[in-house]
Amino acid sequence: MHTVKVAIASAAFGLWAFSAGAVTVTPAEAMGQVGHVAKVCGIVAAAVYEANAPAHPTFVTLISRDQPNVNRALTAVIYGTDRAKFGGAPEAALQGQRMCVTGFVSFFRQSPEMILSTPTQLFYYAPPSVAALR
């Protein structure tokens, strides 16, 4: 039992330390963070669950509000083994949300990608004012 508590505390501290030093960028700027830990903030343009694919991934496409081109997007991936941690159907809950994801940015198929394994890597945010919605 003690070992489990130590493991949980270590994981929580590691995630806190992991996000504490992260640079905040837009999805369009994420390519410049490949190989580093970053906090990427944008709008979820698409969230798709690939139930028939190996590892049953959910692909979350984050785009920049000012540069909505999907060629300048970040793909966050939630593997099937972690889906339950995100409420069971993250593709429905995340669609259209303004959010930040924190993690290691890697390069996959010519695009920046981030693996999400825990909900603590997600942060929802609201625009600072009604004027920001326009």
Secondary structure, DSSP 8 states (H G I E B T S, - for coil): -HHHHHHHHHHHHHHHHHHHT-EEE-GGGGGGGTTSEEEEEEEEEEEEE-TTSTT--EEEEEE-SS---GGG-EEEEE-GGGGGGGTS-HHHHHTT-EEEEEEEEEEETTEEEEE--SGGGEEE---SSGGGG-
